[in-house]
Amino acid sequence: MAPPQIEIISREGNRLRFILRNSSVALANAIRRACISEIYTTAIDLVAVVANNTPFHDEFIVHRIAMIPLTTDKSLIPKDKCTCGSRTGCEKCAVTLTLRAEARDQPVVVYSGDIQSERDTVKPVSDKIPIIKLARGQRLVIEAYARNGLGKWHAKWQPTTVAAYKYLPIIKIYPDRCDGCGKCVSICAPKAIHIPPGKGVPEVRDLLACTTCRDCMRECPMNAIEVSWDDTSFVFTLETTGTLPPEEVLKDAIGALISKFEEFRKELEELEVK
């Protein structure tokens, strides 16, 4: 088999779609899992509540703040590799963020944009994430420490909101068998096939939209359509929280897998020597 290849289909916002060719299910799933859990990203790791006279418990607010996606600073030493030994981290492995909010004359909604960071490289990916609504006279003061970690440790370090794949569909239409009834088109929920104006035979409109449900096959009385899939090609959808661009997540995931393979190979060689 030829070496695996990646073909980019689309890139919109934080969403990337691509086709992985010349692969196996094992490799495709390894890439998917690595995108979720094997990439270092920046997230709030420790929160100190200085003042809170709101009805919400400290733990509730802390959880909300910790789950706010932050932009990733790769120059930070990962949490598991820094030797500072400090719970809050040091200047090499941690970034301090503060939140000071108070409702004096009227109620105030506190958003992620109210969080201040000591570094421009680490800040909330969106300023519009609501944290809490303060009634008049209520006050919230928080100091947080962001560090780099892996998604397998906690969901707050997972860079992806979507990491999924499916087989690349194969749709074959036999015009000599088709009677033009259109039943296959009407039953196709994703509208992967259609009948062009002036033609009586269905055609593939969007191959990647096909879910390989085979409803069109079951509906066709003439057996004029056949749906299958290429078990060596996979259509990936990768969407991130904004902490990293999706193409960077993909590159880092493949890099993490290569490192693991290299480590495994070295361990095997050591066993052979023994």
PyRosetta script that sets phi, psi and omega in degrees:
from pyrosetta import init, pose_from_sequence

init()
pose = pose_from_sequence("MAPPQIEIISREGNRLRFILRNSSVALANAIRRACISEIYTTAIDLVAVVANNTPFHDEFIVHRIAMIPLTTDKSLIPKDKCTCGSRTGCEKCAVTLTLRAEARDQPVVVYSGDIQSERDTVKPVSDKIPIIKLARGQRLVIEAYARNGLGKWHAKWQPTTVAAYKYLPIIKIYPDRCDGCGKCVSICAPKAIHIPPGKGVPEVRDLLACTTCRDCMRECPMNAIEVSWDDTSFVFTLETTGTLPPEEVLKDAIGALISKFEEFRKELEELEVK")
pose.set_psi(1, 141.5)
pose.set_omega(1, 177.4)
pose.set_phi(2, -65.9)
pose.set_psi(2, 158.1)
pose.set_omega(2, 179.3)
pose.set_phi(3, -63.2)
pose.set_psi(3, 152.1)
pose.set_omega(3, 179.8)
pose.set_phi(4, -59.0)
pose.set_psi(4, 145.1)
pose.set_omega(4, 178.9)
pose.set_phi(5, -133.0)
pose.set_psi(5, 148.3)
pose.set_omega(5, 178.4)
pose.set_phi(6, -115.8)
pose.set_psi(6, 128.1)
pose.set_omega(6, 178.7)
pose.set_phi(7, -118.8)
pose.set_psi(7, 114.9)
pose.set_omega(7, -179.0)
pose.set_phi(8, -73.2)
pose.set_psi(8, 130.3)
pose.set_omega(8, 179.0)
pose.set_phi(9, -96.9)
pose.set_psi(9, -50.9)
pose.set_omega(9, -178.3)
pose.set_phi(10, -155.5)
pose.set_psi(10, 157.3)
pose.set_omega(10, 176.6)
pose.set_phi(11, -143.4)
pose.set_psi(11, 109.1)
pose.set_omega(11, -178.5)
pose.set_phi(12, -133.8)
pose.set_psi(12, 119.0)
pose.set_omega(12, -179.6)
pose.set_phi(13, 59.8)
pose.set_psi(13, -123.4)
pose.set_omega(13, 178.2)
pose.set_phi(14, -98.1)
pose.set_psi(14, 14.9)
pose.set_omega(14, -176.8)
pose.set_phi(15, -111.0)
pose.set_psi(15, 132.1)
pose.set_omega(15, 178.1)
pose.set_phi(16, -126.7)
pose.set_psi(16, 132.4)
pose.set_omega(16, 175.0)
pose.set_phi(17, -120.6)
pose.set_psi(17, 134.8)
pose.set_omega(17, -179.7)
pose.set_phi(18, -151.8)
pose.set_psi(18, 163.3)
pose.set_omega(18, 177.3)
pose.set_phi(19, -110.3)
pose.set_psi(19, 127.2)
pose.set_omega(19, 174.1)
pose.set_phi(20, -98.6)
pose.set_psi(20, 113.1)
pose.set_omega(20, -176.9)
pose.set_phi(21, -105.5)
pose.set_psi(21, 160.7)
pose.set_omega(21, 177.9)
pose.set_phi(22, 55.7)
pose.set_psi(22, 46.9)
pose.set_omega(22, -176.5)
pose.set_phi(23, -127.9)
pose.set_psi(23, 179.0)
pose.set_omega(23, 175.3)
pose.set_phi(24, -121.7)
pose.set_psi(24, 166.6)
pose.set_omega(24, 177.5)
pose.set_phi(25, -61.3)
pose.set_psi(25, -37.5)
pose.set_omega(25, -178.3)
pose.set_phi(26, -61.5)
pose.set_psi(26, -45.8)
pose.set_omega(26, -179.8)
pose.set_phi(27, -68.6)
pose.set_psi(27, -42.2)
pose.set_omega(27, 179.3)
pose.set_phi(28, -60.0)
pose.set_psi(28, -43.2)
pose.set_omega(28, -179.6)
pose.set_phi(29, -71.1)
pose.set_psi(29, -33.0)
pose.set_omega(29, 176.9)
pose.set_phi(30, -63.6)
pose.set_psi(30, -41.6)
pose.set_omega(30, 177.8)
pose.set_phi(31, -64.5)
pose.set_psi(31, -43.5)
pose.set_omega(31, 178.8)
pose.set_phi(32, -59.4)
pose.set_psi(32, -47.6)
pose.set_omega(32, -178.2)
pose.set_phi(33, -66.1)
pose.set_psi(33, -37.6)
pose.set_omega(33, 179.2)
pose.set_phi(34, -65.5)
pose.set_psi(34, -37.5)
pose.set_omega(34, 177.8)
pose.set_phi(35, -61.2)
pose.set_psi(35, -33.2)
pose.set_omega(35, -177.5)
pose.set_phi(36, -82.6)
pose.set_psi(36, -42.4)
pose.set_omega(36, -164.3)
pose.set_phi(37, -122.6)
pose.set_psi(37, -8.3)
pose.set_omega(37, -171.7)
pose.set_phi(38, -114.8)
pose.set_psi(38, 20.4)
pose.set_omega(38, -177.2)
pose.set_phi(39, -118.6)
pose.set_psi(39, 132.7)
pose.set_omega(39, 177.4)
pose.set_phi(40, -76.2)
pose.set_psi(40, 124.8)
pose.set_omega(40, 174.1)
pose.set_phi(41, -132.2)
pose.set_psi(41, 166.8)
pose.set_omega(41, -179.0)
pose.set_phi(42, -97.3)
pose.set_psi(42, 130.8)
pose.set_omega(42, 176.9)
pose.set_phi(43, -150.1)
pose.set_psi(43, 159.3)
pose.set_omega(43, 178.5)
pose.set_phi(44, -69.2)
pose.set_psi(44, 124.3)
pose.set_omega(44, -174.7)
pose.set_phi(45, -105.1)
pose.set_psi(45, -30.1)
pose.set_omega(45, -177.8)
pose.set_phi(46, -143.2)
pose.set_psi(46, 137.8)
pose.set_omega(46, -178.9)
pose.set_phi(47, -129.4)
pose.set_psi(47, 131.9)
pose.set_omega(47, 174.9)
pose.set_phi(48, -111.3)
pose.set_psi(48, 119.1)
pose.set_omega(48, 178.6)
pose.set_phi(49, -88.6)
pose.set_psi(49, 109.5)
pose.set_omega(49, -178.2)
pose.set_phi(50, -82.4)
pose.set_psi(50, -43.3)
pose.set_omega(50, 179.5)
pose.set_phi(51, -146.4)
pose.set_psi(51, 136.6)
pose.set_omega(51, 178.8)
pose.set_phi(52, -160.4)
pose.set_psi(52, 101.6)
pose.set_omega(52, 176.2)
pose.set_phi(53, -111.4)
pose.set_psi(53, 26.2)
pose.set_omega(53, 176.9)
pose.set_phi(54, -86.2)
pose.set_psi(54, 166.8)
pose.set_omega(54, 178.2)
pose.set_phi(55, -69.7)
pose.set_psi(55, -14.0)
pose.set_omega(55, -176.8)
pose.set_phi(56, -84.5)
pose.set_psi(56, 138.0)
pose.set_omega(56, 176.9)
pose.set_phi(57, -66.1)
pose.set_psi(57, 154.6)
pose.set_omega(57, 179.5)
pose.set_phi(58, -56.1)
pose.set_psi(58, -43.1)
pose.set_omega(58, -175.5)
pose.set_phi(59, -61.6)
pose.set_psi(59, -37.5)
pose.set_omega(59, -179.4)
pose.set_phi(60, -64.5)
pose.set_psi(60, -46.9)
pose.set_omega(60, -179.6)
pose.set_phi(61, -67.8)
pose.set_psi(61, -40.8)
pose.set_omega(61, -179.9)
pose.set_phi(62, -60.3)
pose.set_psi(62, -42.8)
pose.set_omega(62, 179.5)
pose.set_phi(63, -62.8)
pose.set_psi(63, -42.5)
pose.set_omega(63, 178.7)
pose.set_phi(64, -60.5)
pose.set_psi(64, -46.1)
pose.set_omega(64, -177.1)
pose.set_phi(65, -67.5)
pose.set_psi(65, -40.0)
pose.set_omega(65, -177.9)
pose.set_phi(66, -65.4)
pose.set_psi(66, -27.2)
pose.set_omega(66, -177.8)
pose.set_phi(67, -88.2)
pose.set_psi(67, 0.4)
pose.set_omega(67, 177.1)
pose.set_phi(68, -73.0)
pose.set_psi(68, 122.3)
pose.set_omega(68, -179.7)
pose.set_phi(69, -64.8)
pose.set_psi(69, 135.5)
pose.set_omega(69, 177.7)
pose.set_phi(70, -114.5)
pose.set_psi(70, 152.5)
pose.set_omega(70, 172.4)
pose.set_phi(71, -67.4)
pose.set_psi(71, 143.9)
pose.set_omega(71, -173.8)
pose.set_phi(72, -91.6)
pose.set_psi(72, 133.1)
pose.set_omega(72, 173.6)
pose.set_phi(73, -108.5)
pose.set_psi(73, 104.6)
pose.set_omega(73, -176.1)
pose.set_phi(74, -74.6)
pose.set_psi(74, -9.8)
pose.set_omega(74, 178.6)
pose.set_phi(75, -75.4)
pose.set_psi(75, -15.5)
pose.set_omega(75, 178.0)
pose.set_phi(76, -71.6)
pose.set_psi(76, 137.3)
pose.set_omega(76, 175.4)
pose.set_phi(77, -70.6)
pose.set_psi(77, 129.3)
pose.set_omega(77, -179.5)
pose.set_phi(78, -56.8)
pose.set_psi(78, 152.9)
pose.set_omega(78, -176.4)
pose.set_phi(79, -56.0)
pose.set_psi(79, -38.4)
pose.set_omega(79, -176.2)
pose.set_phi(80, -85.0)
pose.set_psi(80, -2.2)
pose.set_omega(80, -177.3)
pose.set_phi(81, -116.0)
pose.set_psi(81, -9.8)
pose.set_omega(81, 178.9)
pose.set_phi(82, -82.3)
pose.set_psi(82, 138.9)
pose.set_omega(82, -176.6)
pose.set_phi(83, -101.6)
pose.set_psi(83, 13.7)
pose.set_omega(83, -176.4)
pose.set_phi(84, -66.1)
pose.set_psi(84, -31.3)
pose.set_omega(84, 179.0)
pose.set_phi(85, 75.4)
pose.set_psi(85, 4.2)
pose.set_omega(85, -178.8)
pose.set_phi(86, -86.5)
pose.set_psi(86, 142.3)
pose.set_omega(86, 179.7)
pose.set_phi(87, -67.8)
pose.set_psi(87, -35.0)
pose.set_omega(87, -179.9)
pose.set_phi(88, -91.2)
pose.set_psi(88, -4.6)
pose.set_omega(88, -179.5)
pose.set_phi(89, 85.7)
pose.set_psi(89, 177.1)
pose.set_omega(89, 179.4)
pose.set_phi(90, -121.5)
pose.set_psi(90, -177.4)
pose.set_omega(90, -178.2)
pose.set_phi(91, -65.6)
pose.set_psi(91, -18.0)
pose.set_omega(91, 179.9)
pose.set_phi(92, -87.3)
pose.set_psi(92, -22.1)
pose.set_omega(92, -174.3)
pose.set_phi(93, -124.5)
pose.set_psi(93, -3.0)
pose.set_omega(93, -175.6)
pose.set_phi(94, -141.0)
pose.set_psi(94, 153.7)
pose.set_omega(94, 176.0)
pose.set_phi(95, -126.6)
pose.set_psi(95, 133.1)
pose.set_omega(95, -178.9)
pose.set_phi(96, -91.6)
pose.set_psi(96, 132.8)
pose.set_omega(96, 176.5)
pose.set_phi(97, -124.7)
pose.set_psi(97, 143.9)
pose.set_omega(97, -178.6)
pose.set_phi(98, -128.2)
pose.set_psi(98, 151.3)
pose.set_omega(98, 176.8)
pose.set_phi(99, -136.7)
pose.set_psi(99, 118.2)
pose.set_omega(99, 177.1)
pose.set_phi(100, -127.1)
pose.set_psi(100, 114.5)
pose.set_omega(100, -177.7)
pose.set_phi(101, -138.8)
pose.set_psi(101, 141.2)
pose.set_omega(101, -179.7)
pose.set_phi(102, -149.9)
pose.set_psi(102, 136.7)
pose.set_omega(102, 176.6)
pose.set_phi(103, -103.3)
pose.set_psi(103, 109.4)
pose.set_omega(103, -177.1)
pose.set_phi(104, -95.0)
pose.set_psi(104, -65.2)
pose.set_omega(104, -175.1)
pose.set_phi(105, -92.8)
pose.set_psi(105, -25.5)
pose.set_omega(105, -176.9)
pose.set_phi(106, -152.6)
pose.set_psi(106, 163.8)
pose.set_omega(106, 179.9)
pose.set_phi(107, -59.3)
pose.set_psi(107, 148.5)
pose.set_omega(107, -177.4)
pose.set_phi(108, -133.9)
pose.set_psi(108, 134.5)
pose.set_omega(108, 173.8)
pose.set_phi(109, -94.6)
pose.set_psi(109, 126.0)
pose.set_omega(109, -179.7)
pose.set_phi(110, -94.0)
pose.set_psi(110, 125.3)
pose.set_omega(110, -178.7)
pose.set_phi(111, -113.0)
pose.set_psi(111, 167.6)
pose.set_omega(111, 177.7)
pose.set_phi(112, -60.5)
pose.set_psi(112, -26.6)
pose.set_omega(112, 178.7)
pose.set_phi(113, -67.1)
pose.set_psi(113, -14.1)
pose.set_omega(113, 178.1)
pose.set_phi(114, -81.9)
pose.set_psi(114, -8.1)
pose.set_omega(114, 178.0)
pose.set_phi(115, -78.4)
pose.set_psi(115, 128.0)
pose.set_omega(115, -179.7)
pose.set_phi(116, -105.9)
pose.set_psi(116, 135.1)
pose.set_omega(116, -178.7)
pose.set_phi(117, -115.0)
pose.set_psi(117, 147.5)
pose.set_omega(117, 178.2)
pose.set_phi(118, -77.9)
pose.set_psi(118, -10.4)
pose.set_omega(118, 177.3)
pose.set_phi(119, -130.1)
pose.set_psi(119, 137.1)
pose.set_omega(119, 178.4)
pose.set_phi(120, -69.1)
pose.set_psi(120, -20.1)
pose.set_omega(120, -177.4)
pose.set_phi(121, -77.7)
pose.set_psi(121, -14.9)
pose.set_omega(121, 180.0)
pose.set_phi(122, -125.5)
pose.set_psi(122, 109.1)
pose.set_omega(122, 179.8)
pose.set_phi(123, -158.8)
pose.set_psi(123, 162.3)
pose.set_omega(123, 178.2)
pose.set_phi(124, -57.7)
pose.set_psi(124, 138.9)
pose.set_omega(124, -179.3)
pose.set_phi(125, -68.9)
pose.set_psi(125, -20.8)
pose.set_omega(125, 177.3)
pose.set_phi(126, -136.0)
pose.set_psi(126, 141.4)
pose.set_omega(126, 177.9)
pose.set_phi(127, -88.2)
pose.set_psi(127, -2.7)
pose.set_omega(127, -169.5)
pose.set_phi(128, -110.1)
pose.set_psi(128, 17.8)
pose.set_omega(128, 178.2)
pose.set_phi(129, -84.1)
pose.set_psi(129, 115.7)
pose.set_omega(129, -178.8)
pose.set_phi(130, -71.1)
pose.set_psi(130, 138.7)
pose.set_omega(130, 179.7)
pose.set_phi(131, -108.4)
pose.set_psi(131, -50.4)
pose.set_omega(131, -177.6)
pose.set_phi(132, -163.8)
pose.set_psi(132, 155.1)
pose.set_omega(132, 173.9)
pose.set_phi(133, -108.9)
pose.set_psi(133, 123.3)
pose.set_omega(133, -178.0)
pose.set_phi(134, -96.1)
pose.set_psi(134, 131.0)
pose.set_omega(134, 172.1)
pose.set_phi(135, -81.4)
pose.set_psi(135, 166.8)
pose.set_omega(135, -177.6)
pose.set_phi(136, -58.0)
pose.set_psi(136, 128.9)
pose.set_omega(136, 179.8)
pose.set_phi(137, 93.2)
pose.set_psi(137, -6.5)
pose.set_omega(137, -179.3)
pose.set_phi(138, -90.6)
pose.set_psi(138, 151.8)
pose.set_omega(138, -173.3)
pose.set_phi(139, -143.6)
pose.set_psi(139, 143.8)
pose.set_omega(139, 179.4)
pose.set_phi(140, -139.1)
pose.set_psi(140, 122.8)
pose.set_omega(140, 177.6)
pose.set_phi(141, -130.0)
pose.set_psi(141, 123.9)
pose.set_omega(141, -174.8)
pose.set_phi(142, -136.6)
pose.set_psi(142, 143.9)
pose.set_omega(142, 172.0)
pose.set_phi(143, -123.5)
pose.set_psi(143, 127.5)
pose.set_omega(143, -175.5)
pose.set_phi(144, -126.2)
pose.set_psi(144, 155.7)
pose.set_omega(144, -179.1)
pose.set_phi(145, -126.6)
pose.set_psi(145, 119.5)
pose.set_omega(145, -179.1)
pose.set_phi(146, -99.7)
pose.set_psi(146, 137.7)
pose.set_omega(146, 180.0)
pose.set_phi(147, -139.1)
pose.set_psi(147, 165.0)
pose.set_omega(147, 179.3)
pose.set_phi(148, -88.9)
pose.set_psi(148, 131.4)
pose.set_omega(148, 179.8)
pose.set_phi(149, -147.7)
pose.set_psi(149, -177.7)
pose.set_omega(149, -177.3)
pose.set_phi(150, -108.2)
pose.set_psi(150, 149.1)
pose.set_omega(150, -179.7)
pose.set_phi(151, -62.4)
pose.set_psi(151, -25.7)
pose.set_omega(151, 179.9)
pose.set_phi(152, -72.9)
pose.set_psi(152, -14.1)
pose.set_omega(152, 175.9)
pose.set_phi(153, -82.2)
pose.set_psi(153, -41.4)
pose.set_omega(153, -177.6)
pose.set_phi(154, -162.9)
pose.set_psi(154, 149.1)
pose.set_omega(154, -178.0)
pose.set_phi(155, -62.2)
pose.set_psi(155, -24.6)
pose.set_omega(155, -178.0)
pose.set_phi(156, -66.2)
pose.set_psi(156, -20.5)
pose.set_omega(156, 177.7)
pose.set_phi(157, -95.5)
pose.set_psi(157, 0.4)
pose.set_omega(157, 178.5)
pose.set_phi(158, -77.2)
pose.set_psi(158, 124.1)
pose.set_omega(158, -176.4)
pose.set_phi(159, -81.2)
pose.set_psi(159, -12.0)
pose.set_omega(159, -172.0)
pose.set_phi(160, -106.9)
pose.set_psi(160, 146.1)
pose.set_omega(160, 168.4)
pose.set_phi(161, -103.8)
pose.set_psi(161, -26.7)
pose.set_omega(161, 175.8)
pose.set_phi(162, -137.6)
pose.set_psi(162, 128.7)
pose.set_omega(162, 172.6)
pose.set_phi(163, -145.1)
pose.set_psi(163, 94.9)
pose.set_omega(163, -172.2)
pose.set_phi(164, -143.1)
pose.set_psi(164, 158.1)
pose.set_omega(164, 177.6)
pose.set_phi(165, -145.9)
pose.set_psi(165, 162.5)
pose.set_omega(165, 174.3)
pose.set_phi(166, -146.8)
pose.set_psi(166, 162.4)
pose.set_omega(166, 175.9)
pose.set_phi(167, -63.7)
pose.set_psi(167, 148.3)
pose.set_omega(167, 174.2)
pose.set_phi(168, -72.4)
pose.set_psi(168, 119.1)
pose.set_omega(168, -176.4)
pose.set_phi(169, -68.2)
pose.set_psi(169, 154.4)
pose.set_omega(169, 171.6)
pose.set_phi(170, -128.5)
pose.set_psi(170, 119.5)
pose.set_omega(170, -180.0)
pose.set_phi(171, -118.1)
pose.set_psi(171, 121.3)
pose.set_omega(171, 177.2)
pose.set_phi(172, -115.5)
pose.set_psi(172, 127.6)
pose.set_omega(172, 178.9)
pose.set_phi(173, -116.8)
pose.set_psi(173, 129.4)
pose.set_omega(173, -178.0)
pose.set_phi(174, -105.0)
pose.set_psi(174, 99.4)
pose.set_omega(174, -176.6)
pose.set_phi(175, -60.6)
pose.set_psi(175, -31.3)
pose.set_omega(175, -177.1)
pose.set_phi(176, -70.2)
pose.set_psi(176, -18.3)
pose.set_omega(176, 178.5)
pose.set_phi(177, -96.5)
pose.set_psi(177, -22.1)
pose.set_omega(177, -172.0)
pose.set_phi(178, -73.8)
pose.set_psi(178, 135.3)
pose.set_omega(178, 176.3)
pose.set_phi(179, -104.3)
pose.set_psi(179, 4.3)
pose.set_omega(179, 175.8)
pose.set_phi(180, 74.4)
pose.set_psi(180, 23.9)
pose.set_omega(180, -178.1)
pose.set_phi(181, -68.6)
pose.set_psi(181, -27.7)
pose.set_omega(181, 177.4)
pose.set_phi(182, 79.7)
pose.set_psi(182, 7.7)
pose.set_omega(182, -179.4)
pose.set_phi(183, -64.4)
pose.set_psi(183, -35.4)
pose.set_omega(183, -179.7)
pose.set_phi(184, -64.8)
pose.set_psi(184, -36.5)
pose.set_omega(184, -179.8)
pose.set_phi(185, -70.4)
pose.set_psi(185, -43.7)
pose.set_omega(185, -177.2)
pose.set_phi(186, -68.1)
pose.set_psi(186, -29.1)
pose.set_omega(186, -178.6)
pose.set_phi(187, -85.1)
pose.set_psi(187, -15.2)
pose.set_omega(187, -175.2)
pose.set_phi(188, -77.1)
pose.set_psi(188, 103.1)
pose.set_omega(188, -177.7)
pose.set_phi(189, -63.4)
pose.set_psi(189, -44.1)
pose.set_omega(189, -179.7)
pose.set_phi(190, -79.5)
pose.set_psi(190, 0.5)
pose.set_omega(190, 179.3)
pose.set_phi(191, 57.7)
pose.set_psi(191, 45.4)
pose.set_omega(191, 179.4)
pose.set_phi(192, -75.9)
pose.set_psi(192, -23.4)
pose.set_omega(192, 178.6)
pose.set_phi(193, -124.0)
pose.set_psi(193, 156.9)
pose.set_omega(193, 177.9)
pose.set_phi(194, -155.5)
pose.set_psi(194, 167.9)
pose.set_omega(194, 174.7)
pose.set_phi(195, -107.8)
pose.set_psi(195, 109.9)
pose.set_omega(195, -179.5)
pose.set_phi(196, -62.4)
pose.set_psi(196, 150.2)
pose.set_omega(196, 177.7)
pose.set_phi(197, -56.8)
pose.set_psi(197, 132.7)
pose.set_omega(197, 178.9)
pose.set_phi(198, 86.6)
pose.set_psi(198, -1.1)
pose.set_omega(198, 179.2)
pose.set_phi(199, -121.5)
pose.set_psi(199, 148.9)
pose.set_omega(199, -178.6)
pose.set_phi(200, -104.6)
pose.set_psi(200, -2.9)
pose.set_omega(200, -177.3)
pose.set_phi(201, -110.9)
pose.set_psi(201, 133.9)
pose.set_omega(201, 179.1)
pose.set_phi(202, -63.5)
pose.set_psi(202, 153.5)
pose.set_omega(202, 175.2)
pose.set_phi(203, -135.1)
pose.set_psi(203, 159.2)
pose.set_omega(203, 177.6)
pose.set_phi(204, -75.7)
pose.set_psi(204, 124.5)
pose.set_omega(204, 179.0)
pose.set_phi(205, -98.3)
pose.set_psi(205, -43.1)
pose.set_omega(205, -179.1)
pose.set_phi(206, -144.7)
pose.set_psi(206, 95.3)
pose.set_omega(206, -176.6)
pose.set_phi(207, -60.7)
pose.set_psi(207, -39.6)
pose.set_omega(207, -175.7)
pose.set_phi(208, -71.0)
pose.set_psi(208, -17.2)
pose.set_omega(208, 177.7)
pose.set_phi(209, -77.1)
pose.set_psi(209, -19.3)
pose.set_omega(209, -178.1)
pose.set_phi(210, -63.0)
pose.set_psi(210, 132.7)
pose.set_omega(210, 178.9)
pose.set_phi(211, -100.9)
pose.set_psi(211, 6.4)
pose.set_omega(211, -177.8)
pose.set_phi(212, 54.5)
pose.set_psi(212, 35.2)
pose.set_omega(212, 177.8)
pose.set_phi(213, -73.9)
pose.set_psi(213, -22.1)
pose.set_omega(213, 178.7)
pose.set_phi(214, 66.8)
pose.set_psi(214, 20.0)
pose.set_omega(214, 175.3)
pose.set_phi(215, -61.3)
pose.set_psi(215, -37.2)
pose.set_omega(215, -179.5)
pose.set_phi(216, -64.3)
pose.set_psi(216, -36.3)
pose.set_omega(216, 178.5)
pose.set_phi(217, -65.1)
pose.set_psi(217, -44.7)
pose.set_omega(217, -177.6)
pose.set_phi(218, -68.5)
pose.set_psi(218, -30.4)
pose.set_omega(218, -177.1)
pose.set_phi(219, -81.2)
pose.set_psi(219, -27.2)
pose.set_omega(219, -175.5)
pose.set_phi(220, -72.1)
pose.set_psi(220, 120.6)
pose.set_omega(220, -178.8)
pose.set_phi(221, -79.0)
pose.set_psi(221, -12.0)
pose.set_omega(221, -174.4)
pose.set_phi(222, -107.2)
pose.set_psi(222, 3.8)
pose.set_omega(222, -177.1)
pose.set_phi(223, 52.4)
pose.set_psi(223, 43.0)
pose.set_omega(223, -176.0)
pose.set_phi(224, -95.0)
pose.set_psi(224, -0.7)
pose.set_omega(224, -179.6)
pose.set_phi(225, -134.1)
pose.set_psi(225, 141.2)
pose.set_omega(225, -178.5)
pose.set_phi(226, -134.3)
pose.set_psi(226, 128.1)
pose.set_omega(226, -178.9)
pose.set_phi(227, -118.8)
pose.set_psi(227, 128.5)
pose.set_omega(227, 175.7)
pose.set_phi(228, -144.3)
pose.set_psi(228, -160.0)
pose.set_omega(228, -179.4)
pose.set_phi(229, -152.4)
pose.set_psi(229, 158.4)
pose.set_omega(229, 177.4)
pose.set_phi(230, -93.2)
pose.set_psi(230, 109.9)
pose.set_omega(230, -175.3)
pose.set_phi(231, -79.5)
pose.set_psi(231, 11.0)
pose.set_omega(231, 173.7)
pose.set_phi(232, -116.9)
pose.set_psi(232, 3.0)
pose.set_omega(232, -179.7)
pose.set_phi(233, -130.8)
pose.set_psi(233, 138.9)
pose.set_omega(233, -173.9)
pose.set_phi(234, -134.1)
pose.set_psi(234, 135.2)
pose.set_omega(234, 176.9)
pose.set_phi(235, -94.2)
pose.set_psi(235, 115.3)
pose.set_omega(235, -177.5)
pose.set_phi(236, -100.0)
pose.set_psi(236, 142.9)
pose.set_omega(236, 167.7)
pose.set_phi(237, -122.5)
pose.set_psi(237, 121.3)
pose.set_omega(237, -177.0)
pose.set_phi(238, -127.4)
pose.set_psi(238, 119.0)
pose.set_omega(238, 179.0)
pose.set_phi(239, -128.2)
pose.set_psi(239, 135.1)
pose.set_omega(239, -177.4)
pose.set_phi(240, -108.8)
pose.set_psi(240, 168.4)
pose.set_omega(240, 177.2)
pose.set_phi(241, -77.8)
pose.set_psi(241, -11.2)
pose.set_omega(241, -174.8)
pose.set_phi(242, 106.0)
pose.set_psi(242, -8.8)
pose.set_omega(242, 178.9)
pose.set_phi(243, -65.7)
pose.set_psi(243, -29.9)
pose.set_omega(243, 174.6)
pose.set_phi(244, -144.8)
pose.set_psi(244, 151.0)
pose.set_omega(244, 173.5)
pose.set_phi(245, -65.5)
pose.set_psi(245, 148.7)
pose.set_omega(245, -176.3)
pose.set_phi(246, -61.5)
pose.set_psi(246, -36.3)
pose.set_omega(246, 179.5)
pose.set_phi(247, -67.4)
pose.set_psi(247, -30.5)
pose.set_omega(247, 177.1)
pose.set_phi(248, -71.7)
pose.set_psi(248, -37.4)
pose.set_omega(248, 175.8)
pose.set_phi(249, -61.0)
pose.set_psi(249, -43.3)
pose.set_omega(249, -179.9)
pose.set_phi(250, -63.3)
pose.set_psi(250, -45.7)
pose.set_omega(250, 179.8)
pose.set_phi(251, -62.9)
pose.set_psi(251, -44.6)
pose.set_omega(251, -180.0)
pose.set_phi(252, -65.4)
pose.set_psi(252, -36.0)
pose.set_omega(252, 179.3)
pose.set_phi(253, -65.5)
pose.set_psi(253, -44.4)
pose.set_omega(253, 178.4)
pose.set_phi(254, -65.2)
pose.set_psi(254, -39.6)
pose.set_omega(254, 176.7)
pose.set_phi(255, -62.0)
pose.set_psi(255, -40.1)
pose.set_omega(255, 178.5)
pose.set_phi(256, -64.8)
pose.set_psi(256, -39.3)
pose.set_omega(256, 178.3)
pose.set_phi(257, -65.2)
pose.set_psi(257, -43.4)
pose.set_omega(257, 179.3)
pose.set_phi(258, -60.1)
pose.set_psi(258, -41.8)
pose.set_omega(258, 178.8)
pose.set_phi(259, -62.5)
pose.set_psi(259, -40.6)
pose.set_omega(259, 179.1)
pose.set_phi(260, -67.2)
pose.set_psi(260, -40.2)
pose.set_omega(260, 177.9)
pose.set_phi(261, -62.7)
pose.set_psi(261, -41.3)
pose.set_omega(261, 179.6)
pose.set_phi(262, -64.3)
pose.set_psi(262, -42.7)
pose.set_omega(262, 178.9)
pose.set_phi(263, -63.2)
pose.set_psi(263, -40.6)
pose.set_omega(263, 179.0)
pose.set_phi(264, -65.3)
pose.set_psi(264, -41.4)
pose.set_omega(264, 179.7)
pose.set_phi(265, -62.4)
pose.set_psi(265, -42.6)
pose.set_omega(265, 179.7)
pose.set_phi(266, -63.7)
pose.set_psi(266, -39.7)
pose.set_omega(266, 178.9)
pose.set_phi(267, -65.4)
pose.set_psi(267, -37.2)
pose.set_omega(267, 177.1)
pose.set_phi(268, -65.0)
pose.set_psi(268, -41.4)
pose.set_omega(268, 179.3)
pose.set_phi(269, -63.7)
pose.set_psi(269, -38.2)
pose.set_omega(269, 178.1)
pose.set_phi(270, -65.0)
pose.set_psi(270, -37.0)
pose.set_omega(270, 177.9)
pose.set_phi(271, -66.7)
pose.set_psi(271, -38.1)
pose.set_omega(271, 179.3)
pose.set_phi(272, -65.7)
pose.set_psi(272, -36.6)
pose.set_omega(272, 178.8)
pose.set_phi(273, -66.4)
pose.set_psi(273, -40.0)
pose.set_omega(273, 179.6)
pose.set_phi(274, -68.0)
pose.dump_pdb("model.pdb")
